[in-house]
Amino acid sequence: MRYVMMKPDEIREAVRRNVPVLLAAGAVEYHGPHLPIGTDVLIAESLIERVAGRCECIVLPPLPFAPTMLWAAGPADGEFDFDPDALAGYAEELFRGLLAVGFRRIYVVQHHQGREGLPALTLRRAAAKVTRALTLDWGAEWGRERAPLPEPAIFSLIRVAQIDEFAAYASPEAERIPIGHAGKGETQLIWAAYPDAVEMDKFHALAASEPLPSWLLDTAEASREEGERWLDFCAEGWVKELTRA
C-alpha cells in the first residue's frame, strides 16, 4: 500500500493492526556514466517494492537526498551534497508525524555510505531524538516496570536499516552481498531492478579513454542474474522481519 494513496479509514485500520511502514532513503550522487544519479535510493526502493509484493506493509514516499560530501563528482555531474542538518530536521518531522498518526513499526531502508556513514548516522540521530521526546513525560524510573509502559516497544519504534539488515546468511563466513559504489554490486542491483537504466556501453567507453577510479574496477563483472539473486535474498529477510509476531 502506498501511504499517499490510502484513505483515512484505511490508515486507522492499518494503525490498529500495527502494519509496518517502510521508507526508502538514499542519495543523489554520481555513479559512473552507466548508472542513474539516483542509484542509491532506487536500490532501496526496488527492495521495498519486492517486499511489498510479498507481505503487507505501507510504503512511504522516499527520501532521495543525503550528504555525499561530493566524494564521487560535483554538481556538474548532477550530484547533491545535502546538508545533514536539513536531512535531520526533515526526518525528525517525518518520524514525529508517523508516530502521531499511530504507527509503531517504522523502518527506513537506507542505502548510501553504509551503516556508519553520515546519512545513516543522521537518520538514527533523528530517530533517537524523537524517541527520547516520547519518554520525557514519563518521569524517572520508568524502566522499572511498575506499570505497563506507555510504549512497550520504545527502543524499536523507528529502525534505520541496510538492505541486507535481516538477510539470513548461512554463517559469519558466508558470502555477503557486494555493494561497492557503482561497481559490480550496485550495477547488478540496478540492472536487476531497472534493466533499461544500465548503459554498459558508456562504462566501456570511459574505461577505454582514461584510468578508472578503484571503485569502478570490478564494474564489468556485474551480472543481472546475480543482482536478481541478491535482491530476492535480501527481500526474503525483510519479509520474515515484517511478518513476525
Secondary structure as GFF3:
##gff-version 3
##sequence-region A 1 245
A	DSSP	three_ten_helix	3	5	.	.	.	ID=ss1
A	DSSP	alpha_helix	8	16	.	.	.	ID=ss2
A	DSSP	beta_strand	21	25	.	.	.	ID=ss3
A	DSSP	alpha_helix	39	52	.	.	.	ID=ss4
A	DSSP	beta_strand	58	59	.	.	.	ID=ss5
A	DSSP	three_ten_helix	75	77	.	.	.	ID=ss6
A	DSSP	alpha_helix	84	101	.	.	.	ID=ss7
A	DSSP	beta_strand	106	110	.	.	.	ID=ss8
A	DSSP	alpha_helix	118	135	.	.	.	ID=ss9
A	DSSP	three_ten_helix	142	144	.	.	.	ID=ss10
A	DSSP	three_ten_helix	154	156	.	.	.	ID=ss11
A	DSSP	beta_strand	158	161	.	.	.	ID=ss12
A	DSSP	alpha_helix	184	193	.	.	.	ID=ss13
A	DSSP	three_ten_helix	195	197	.	.	.	ID=ss14
A	DSSP	alpha_helix	200	209	.	.	.	ID=ss15
A	DSSP	three_ten_helix	214	216	.	.	.	ID=ss16
A	DSSP	three_ten_helix	219	221	.	.	.	ID=ss17
A	DSSP	alpha_helix	224	243	.	.	.	ID=ss18
###
